[in-house]
Amino acid sequence: MEQLNNSLATRMADRFRGFLPVIVDVETGGFDADKDALLEIAAVTIGMDQEGNLYPHPVVSTHVEPFSGANIDPRALEITGIDPDSPLRGALNERAALDHIFQAVRLAVRADECQRAVLVGHNAAFDLGFINAAVRRVAHKRNPFHPFSCFDTASLSGLLYGQTVLSKAVLAAGYTFDSREAHSAVYDAERTALLFCRIVNRLRSLEVLELERVGAALP
């Protein structure tokens, strides 16, 4: 019953034990968080309506300058279409990029009376690993994210829809997915946010039905 009560909470601070889910997507120059460049970050904070259902807020994003000595695999750039040397990117250095994203996250955490943010990502360990590596490089002292806990929509959508690829999971959840926009941090973060909210809201609706069934069975 306590689990049901938590799931049926109408305050974000109560729903996830004081954590605020924040969807994050990063685009990078490879798979090694310590050696490969962080090139884009996008974050979507989550709101809760009066019925306790989740919905995504507008995305916050930035392009990121590769750190000194960073490796960039040309094959990664072929997938993302990023030109790290383009002056039109308006990229920030890693410290300024983290400040930009973290400030928005901290404001959302405070507004929802939560204690900390928890990263939500599709294959979340990858995104969290790159965020943590950048935090270490610039010795950032105000990281709002839990250092190792995360919610992985690849696992959640695999459980609920039988799909682990982001595009297929988003389609299974009833949304569109434009493959031409994929591998942009902004687009992938926005689609992942919709997916996460749909999964949590669907589970909540099932729990409402369960609570009603239990209530109806009581004398």
WOHUWO-V355920 format. One record per pair of residues at least 12 apart in sequence whose C-alpha atoms are under 7 Angstrom apart, sorted by the first residue. I is the first residue (numbers start at 0). J is the second residue. If there is no record, write none. Layout:
((I J) (I J))
This chain:
((3 206) (6 203) (7 51) (7 203) (8 51) (9 49) (9 50) (9 51) (11 47) (11 111) (12 111) (12 112) (12 113) (17 113) (17 114) (17 115) (18 113) (18 114) (18 115) (18 116) (18 117) (19 108) (19 113) (19 115) (19 116) (19 117) (20 44) (20 45) (20 116) (20 117) (20 118) (20 119) (21 42) (21 43) (21 44) (21 45) (21 116) (21 117) (21 118) (21 119) (22 42) (22 43) (22 44) (22 118) (22 119) (22 120) (22 188) (22 191) (22 192) (23 41) (23 42) (23 43) (23 118) (23 119) (23 120) (23 126) (23 188) (24 40) (24 41) (24 42) (24 120) (24 126) (24 184) (24 187) (24 188) (25 39) (25 40) (25 41) (25 126) (25 184) (26 38) (26 39) (26 40) (26 184) (27 39) (28 70) (28 71) (28 72) (28 75) (28 76) (29 71) (29 72) (29 75) (32 128) (32 129) (32 132) (33 132) (34 69) (34 70) (35 69) (35 70) (35 71) (36 65) (36 66) (36 69) (36 70) (36 71) (37 63) (37 65) (37 129) (38 62) (38 63) (38 64) (38 65) (39 61) (39 62) (39 63) (39 184) (40 60) (40 61) (40 62) (40 184) (41 58) (41 59) (41 60) (41 61) (41 184) (41 185) (41 188) (42 58) (42 59) (42 60) (42 100) (42 188) (43 55) (43 56) (43 57) (43 58) (43 59) (43 188) (43 189) (43 192) (44 56) (44 104) (44 107) (52 200) (53 196) (53 200) (54 196) (55 192) (55 193) (58 185) (58 189) (59 100) (60 100) (60 185) (61 90) (61 96) (62 88) (62 89) (62 90) (62 91) (63 90) (63 91) (63 92) (63 93) (63 96) (64 90) (64 91) (64 92) (64 93) (66 93) (79 182) (79 183) (93 133) (94 137) (101 142) (101 143) (104 143) (105 143) (115 143) (115 144) (115 145) (116 143) (116 144) (116 145) (117 144) (117 145) (117 148) (117 149) (118 144) (118 149) (118 150) (119 149) (119 150) (119 151) (120 150) (120 151) (120 152) (120 191) (121 151) (121 152) (121 153) (121 165) (121 191) (122 151) (122 152) (122 153) (123 149) (123 150) (123 151) (152 195) (156 168) (169 190) (169 194) (172 194) (172 197))
